[in-house]
Amino acid sequence: LKQRITVTSGLHQLGATFLQNGSALLETLRQPYQAHFNMHRHPRITPAVFQVSITGPFVPAGVAGANDTPSRRRIFGSLPEKSETEADARRILASLARRAYRRPVTDEDLQRPLRLFNEARDESGFDAGIELGLAAILVSPQFLFRVERDPPGAAPATAYRIGDVELASRLSFFLWSSIPDDPLLDLAERGELKRAEVLEQQVRRMLADERSQALATNFAGQWLHLRNLESYTPDLRLFPDFDDNLRQAFRRETELLVASVIREDRSVLDLIKSDDTYLNERLAKHYGIPHIYGSRFRRVALDASSHRGGLLRHGSVLAVTSYANRTSPVIRGKWILENIIGMPTPPPPADVPALKDNTVAANLSIRERLSAHRENAACAVCHQRLDPPGFALENFDAVGRWREYEDDKPVDATGGLPDGTELVGVDGLEAALLKHPEWFETTLTEKLLTFALGRGVEYYDAPAVRKIVHQARTGHDRFSSLVVGIVQSVPFQMRSTEVAVPPVE
């Protein structure tokens, strides 16, 4: 349903509702739609407003200022009011192509956009011509793909340093998930970006920019598996209070913590242990934290009784490492080893049966069931490392709520780490991790490097990773120290030509 309405300038409150809903009971509680994953699945589901999108403004022709909008100024620049020549179009399209292609443009780059501009201008006017020329730029492979060309005459399998223009693209897609801005491109075109002091200055400028929110959202989504929250559906018979508002709040809390570490240049160890978090009323109610009202997220100072703080206490992490009906120390332990400690585990053997959820097993705790599982020698090899870190989080249920008891039995949260460290609960786990900060810093560096390069970290990257971590330790473990080390590293600034493949006869 699309509806165009007339509004005056200024602030307005907009809402949407059904004018009539004869099939619903009068007592039906009006509330946001809570379960998007179930939309259209049940034939008797009560109709609901799922989403409202607002687009505009649409200014009628002839009205003063009809063509003076922020988006138009961003595309057309400072174009004189009566100046609509082909030279003006060339200047506009050249500026757009430079930003879109992330490099200086050539006459060949502008041939197709200008041809389409002329065709559309003759039929529909100057603005329509620019629109079609811009469309040609945006469907070009030069915009859709990041192209890093090998130097002319380079031998196969030869390492070389990438140019400043390619470096600008790598940097902007790493920190902003978007194209370089004009200051970054200007430095690259002048050949100044590769200088260490200039590169560090640009990194700090870009991290302080609001566009670095993309790094928090996209990197955290991949590293912490936050994207799996969309498909996480707990058993609503066991967790009837779980809804889509809570799912979104889980993810938002974690993204805001990561963003604060980035924007405020805090120590990366604050991700492990933090004295504050970000809450709205829905999430605070779920955590049992009082006096938080409204849907707006705000930074909240925590005390020990809240059992909240770092990533290991976030509902997002605890939910994506659980099953629909119970916790999983195995999945949680694997997540900790791979994403916090940096100790990947091999996949399970193909013929290992799952834990039985029968009547007898239902009377056993998850620890007792896993103990029986480890009696199989093939299982014990991996589970002796996987299970103990996960047991430390057993005070949190499958939707991240704190608990002291499970099925009327006290929760046993004693666990350990692969180095033999014994610990109790999430407090003990955090303390053990902070005794060896290099574990987390190395893992975070590898994850960031993977995100920056678009490939996995290999054995030959190990010297660069160690150097980055060492430099970060001297920089008080600040997030910017890791990022500066990464963008100045050999893997980030170097590339190899393709290996020559002999022709098949």
Secondary structure by P-SEA (a helix, b strand, c coil): cbbbbbbcccbbbbbcccccccccccccccccccccccccccccccccccbbbbbccccccccccccccaaaaaaccccccccccaaaaaaaaaaaaaaaaccccccccaaaaaaaaaaaaacccaaaaaaaaaaaaaaccccccccccccccccccbbbbbcaaaaaaaaaaacccccccaaaaaaaaacccccaaaaaaaaaaaaacccaaaaaaaaaaacccccccccccccccccccccaaaaaaaaaaaaaaaaaaaaacccccccccccbbbbcaaaaaaaccccccccbbbbbbbccccccccccccaaaaaaacccccccaaaaaaaaaccccccccccccccccccccccccccccaaaaaaaaacccccccccccccaaaaaaccccccccccccccccccccccccccccccccaaaaaaaaaacaaaaaaaaaaaaaaaaacccccccaaaaaaaaaaaaaaacccaaaaaaaaaaccccccccccccccccc
